[in-house]
Amino acid sequence: MSSGQQARAQAAAITPSGQAPPVHERAPGDRVRALFDGHRLSPGQRRIAQYLVDHLTEAAFLSITELAERVGVSQPSVTRFATSLGFSGYPALRDALQPMALSAVAGSPESREQFRRNELQAAVDAEIVNLENVRRLLADTDQVLDIGRELARSVPLTVLGLRISVSLAEYFAYAARRIHPDVRLVTRGGSVAYDALLQSREAGGTWALAFAMPRHAKETLSALRAARSAGLKIALITDTTLGPLVDEADVALTAGTGARLVFDSYAAPGMLSAALLQAMADADPERTQARLEGYEQVADQHGFFL
């Protein structure tokens, strides 16, 4: 019997009473863990295994490329992980995982509701961990205050966010315009981004703030290189501490994204953005106060808000 077959057989582990319960009666997470029992996994392989347990209903249907990106490992690492369990490759492992994933949501309505509730709570728990990491990052207040000061001094200030990162860039630019005299938002790549970055530099800008959330777009990397070639310094908010995007930045701030659900969530990057806006406001309090008061007068005059 191959190790993969042995692992699947372990999904029917013996209970304290000495009876082996039917496989379908075991919790899906326990059935997945049983695949890994008895195998000596490297730290990298344990990361893959834990991801599969924690994200079963999603991970069981990911391609090898998507799974590698989610876990933060290479595709060959995923292949080696599958073969170490006795499978012929990742497709065979995925075939074994999919029935377990489907069984997790194919029970009674009450079972599906309980699973969904636990899954959503787990997603919130993961975001709390991301926010705790941002809290530790902000313990070094000098770093964030220094970046905020540089961004406040850059007139104009360019804010860049492409694809999924557009929403974070739009939030930051919208708020920054209340305290900064010239904020230029770039949400399109290619020559459009290069043109905007070049114009910003020619107008006297010194910094660009870029957002890069997964999946990281090639056009974001091209835009960062264009900003550098134009003579702009780059502050980057992203979810990773290593890689080509970070290499192009003068300074990078890391905030993890919530990856437990079908689509990522951005509580931690949003919090980090708000902290950076605060640092910009504190860098020039007189300008900040004058601009905020001026905006409130305009808002009242034109009845912007309820």
Number of C-alpha atoms within 10 A of each C-alpha: 7 10 17 21 13 17 23 20 14 20 24 19 18 11 9 7 6 8 10 13 13 10 17 14 10 15 14 23 16 15 23 25 17 18 24 22 15 12 12 11 16 10 9 15 19 14 15 23 21 15 16 20 20 17 20 22 24 15 22 22 16 13 14 19 13 14 21 18 15 17 18 13 16 14 17 13 15 22 18 16 22 22 17 18 24 20 21 14 16 19 16 14 20 18 12 17 22 17 15 23 21 14 15 19 18 12 12 9 10 10 13 15 13 13 15 14 12 12 18 14 13 16 19 17 14 17 21 15 14 21 22 14 15 20 15 9 16 17 10 10 11 11 15 21 21 15 21 22 18 19 29 26 17 22 19 23 29 28 26 31 23 24 17 17 22 20 16 23 24 17 13 22 23 14 13 25 16 20 26 23 15 18 24 19 22 24 19 18 21 12 12 12 23 21 15 19 31 18 15 26 22 14 11 13 23 22 28 29 25 26 26 26 25 17 13 18 16 11 15 25 18 18 24 29 18 19 28 19 13 18 17 26 23 24 24 22 25 23 22 18 13 11 8 9 22 23 13 19 21 13 15 23 23 20 27 24 23 22 17 25 15 11 9 16 17 21 18 24 26 20 15 21 20 16 18 22 22 16 23 25 22 18 20 16 12 12 15 20 15 12 17 15 14 12 15 13 12 11 12 10 9 9 9 9 6 3
